Amino acid sequence: MSYQELTQANFTDAMATAYATEVGFSSGHMVSNFASRATTIWGKVLANAAGGAVAGMTVETMIEAGLADIYSLTNGKDGEENIDLVKVLTTGAVGTVAGAALTVAPEVLSGLFRKLGLV
């Protein structure tokens, strides 16, 4: 790999990651605002699970697109030839579980602490 290919690949990787992070945080913030309006715990769980899925899949898609650009820039020496749909869907599934778990965990822990007399 030439120095030119290396610098182009590194720059593309940095920009893809930066944009993916920004979009991920922005979408997560929008979903959190929506979820805060839910009146039941299940409404909050569903909203945050959906938000986790959207944020995860969006970030992974952008990173995969950056890797495809790197593959093209380096003539196949680095990156990935195509966007990997399995990675995108797996990240969406992990985001769904994480979004739901992070909604339920505080409720479960506060109930447990009340039962133990710690609150």
C-alpha positions in Angstrom: 0.0 0.0 0.0 1.4 3.4 -1.0 1.7 6.3 1.4 -1.0 8.1 -0.6 -3.4 5.2 -0.2 -2.6 4.9 3.5 -3.3 8.6 4.2 -6.5 8.6 2.1 -7.7 5.5 3.9 -6.9 6.9 7.3 -8.7 10.2 6.5 -11.7 8.4 5.2 -11.9 6.2 8.2 -11.6 9.1 10.6 -14.4 11.1 8.8 -16.7 8.1 8.5 -16.3 7.4 12.2 -16.8 11.1 13.1 -20.0 11.4 11.0 -21.3 8.1 12.3 -20.7 9.2 15.9 -22.5 12.5 15.3 -25.5 10.9 13.7 -25.6 8.2 16.4 -25.7 10.8 19.2 -28.2 13.0 17.3 -30.6 10.1 16.7 -30.2 8.9 20.2 -31.0 12.3 21.6 -34.1 12.6 19.5 -35.4 9.2 20.6 -34.7 10.0 24.2 -36.8 13.1 23.9 -39.6 11.0 22.4 -39.2 8.3 25.1 -39.4 10.9 27.9 -42.9 11.6 26.8 -44.0 8.0 27.3 -46.3 7.6 30.3 -45.8 3.9 31.0 -42.6 1.9 31.6 -43.4 -0.2 28.5 -43.8 2.9 26.4 -40.3 4.0 27.5 -38.9 0.5 26.9 -40.3 0.4 23.4 -39.1 3.9 22.5 -35.6 3.3 23.8 -35.4 -0.1 22.2 -36.4 1.4 18.9 -33.9 4.2 19.4 -31.1 1.8 20.2 -31.8 -0.1 17.0 -31.9 3.0 14.9 -28.8 4.5 16.4 -26.9 1.2 16.1 -27.9 0.5 12.6 -27.2 4.0 11.4 -23.8 4.2 12.9 -22.8 0.7 11.6 -24.1 1.5 8.1 -22.0 4.7 8.0 -18.9 2.9 9.2 -19.5 0.1 6.7 -19.8 2.7 3.9 -16.5 4.2 5.0 -14.9 0.8 4.8 -16.2 0.3 1.3 -14.7 3.7 0.3 -11.4 2.6 1.8 -11.5 -0.6 -0.2 -12.0 1.4 -3.3 -9.3 3.9 -2.4 -6.7 1.2 -1.7 -7.6 -1.0 -4.6 -8.8 -3.8 -2.4 -5.8 -3.8 0.0 -7.8 -2.6 3.0 -11.4 -2.0 4.0 -14.4 -4.1 2.9 -15.7 -4.6 -0.6 -19.4 -4.3 0.3 -21.5 -3.2 3.2 -22.0 -6.2 5.5 -25.7 -6.5 6.2 -25.2 -9.0 8.9 -23.0 -6.6 10.9 -25.6 -3.8 10.4 -28.5 -6.0 11.6 -26.4 -7.4 14.5 -25.6 -3.9 15.7 -29.3 -3.1 15.4 -30.2 -6.1 17.6 -27.6 -5.2 20.2 -28.8 -1.6 20.2 -32.4 -2.8 20.7 -31.4 -4.9 23.7 -29.2 -2.2 25.2 -31.9 0.5 24.7 -34.5 -1.7 26.5 -32.1 -2.8 29.2 -31.0 0.7 30.0 -34.6 1.7 30.4 -35.6 -1.2 32.7 -32.5 -1.4 34.8 -33.1 1.8 36.9 -36.7 0.7 37.6 -35.6 -2.7 38.7 -32.7 -1.5 40.8 -34.8 1.2 42.5 -37.5 -1.4 43.4 -34.8 -3.7 44.7 -33.2 -1.0 46.8 -36.6 0.0 48.2 -37.3 -3.7 49.2 -33.9 -3.9 50.9 -34.6 -0.7 52.7 -31.6 1.1 51.2 -33.8 4.0 49.8 
